[in-house]
Amino acid sequence: MLIDSHVHTFPEDLAARALKKLVEKTNHFIAPAGDGTIEGLLEAMRRDGMDYAVVCPIATKPAQFDGILAEALAIRDGARGTEAARHLIPFASVHPDDEARFEHLVRVAASGIRGIKLHPYYQPCVLDAPHLLEYFRCCRDLNLVVQCHCGFDIGFPFEPICGPERVARVMQEVPGLRFIAAHLGGWRQWGGVIEQVLGKDIYLDTAVLKPHFKDSDVRRILSEHPADKLLFATDWPWLGFADGMRFVQAAGLKPEQERALLGGNASQLLGVTSPSPW
Ligand SMILES: [Zn+2]
């Protein structure tokens, strides 16, 4: 079973413009591998044999909570088509500055959505600040998975707000939190990941862009972090599934470790029991 723990989609009418803007924001460092729509995502998943993908929306303002939750439910319940309902696992998003954040987290959990996406650059916050730790305790108590951007974001000037040392502190302060540290624990802060996170009981997703596939720190994390704590991810549309799999397969893991990384671990974390036929 193949599960991608980190993809993004944009509304059909906005996708082309949104991708263009994001590419420009990074000075053309990134180039999309897909068009960013649900339809484009499903087509790529079918082609490359992905069974499931976790769709990660980001509320850049507290007021976007309702619209994002409604879209997650629309995906899950078939309003975006039966294939979307069958193959996508939509997450919700609750802005950390939302005055109703605890109530909103309760609503996410009560609606059966399995987790939330957090992105400290787009939802300005410091990952281990006291009010974030409260937010994470609430997520833990509701059994919500937190899929979190970690490390540098290439669309912004660097700020040390969500690097590996803060990831480690969150996990120390909120034991039992089901937390996925995206981009192998901290985009372009991989040296810090090796010092602070490697070998610990923390899920890392494997979303890394092609220019970093051969970085020695990146390769070391992929081959030395506990294989049951690695989750396949591409950050689609920023990387294609076939390229993401080639990156993981080059790590030389044992076949059972590779199977766990590509889907087994995520199936347990997300409570997905069987592959979904196309
Ligand atoms: Zn992402």
Residues whose N, C-alpha, C, O or C-beta is under 5 A from the ligand:
A	BS01	ZN	D235
